[in-house]
Amino acid sequence: MQKELSVIAGPSSPNLAAKIAQDLRAELIPVDVRIFTDSESRIKMGDVKKKNCVIVQSTYPPADRHLLQTLMMIKKCKDDLAADICTVIPYMAYARQDRVFQDGEVISIELIAKLLETAGNKRLITIDIHSSLALSYFRIDVQNISSIPLLANHAANNIKLNRTVVVSPDAGGIERAYEFAKILGSDTIALKKWRDRNSGEIFFDDKLECNIAHRDVVLVDDIISSGGSIVKACQILKKNKADKIYAMCVHALLVEDAAEKIRAAGVQEIISTNSIPSRYAKVDISPIISACLRS
């Protein structure tokens, strides 16, 4: 099967694709990409006729460019009459746009799902997609893998923690925090957060459900983007006399100066998976992707 399996290294995820290909002892197909002065992409890749193709391409910013490149690679595989096409999109862009929040909005992830299917994709693997509702728009076979055990084991083995409390920045992430805390054998709480739909401003309740004074805290989230929630969460935790604070997430977008703001707020270290390549990507997700592909 390995001879028939081709792992295609999308422009956004060449190193992750190489790790997966090595794990599976599969052929690695590089993709040559050129970005023209008008910002259009052009891709070139080898022939994959009758092969089982695995396209590895995370859709972090510039999200639209990476999404279009993904569609291009799928179409190339389809045009080559590939035996099968599976796309691995570790970070799925637009998954937070999973419903209409205000009149006139489009459910963007529904459109993305249709585009991937129409282009010729047969199955999809993603990592910790933002919501189960986002998954519901896909009609093809989708595997959503949790990387939380990998993150929790990294914390257990690489960070010296004292009387740890695992904190979710909001109630929506409490199950993720429970999964993380179970591996550490620690307490878990969720902060009470709400957002103004019009302004986007975030508010937190400063009263916590348990005493975190002089205890280390691991803030666990799926995505850290602007860092606004993490910064305000740190302010609440510091007000409640938390000791060391670590921020761990699956997808570290960290747009603009988000990382600097988070560190300035008192976070000791930012740790993420390599779904998005960066200096903070210290947890490798290739083993769980390879395992999923083997199954």
Secondary structure by P-SEA (a helix, b strand, c coil): ccccbbbbbccccaaaaaaaaaaaccbbbbbbbbbcccbbbbbbbccccccbbbbbbbbcccaaaaaaaaaaaaaaaaaacccbbbbbbcccccccccccccccccaaaaaaaaaaaaaccccccccccccaaaaaacccbbbbbbaaaaaaaaaacccccccbbbbbccccaaaaaaaaaaaacbbbbbccccccccccbbbbccccccccccbbbbbbbcccccaaaaaaaaaaaaaacccbbbbbbcccccccaaaaaaaaacccbbbbccccccccccccaaaaaaaaaac
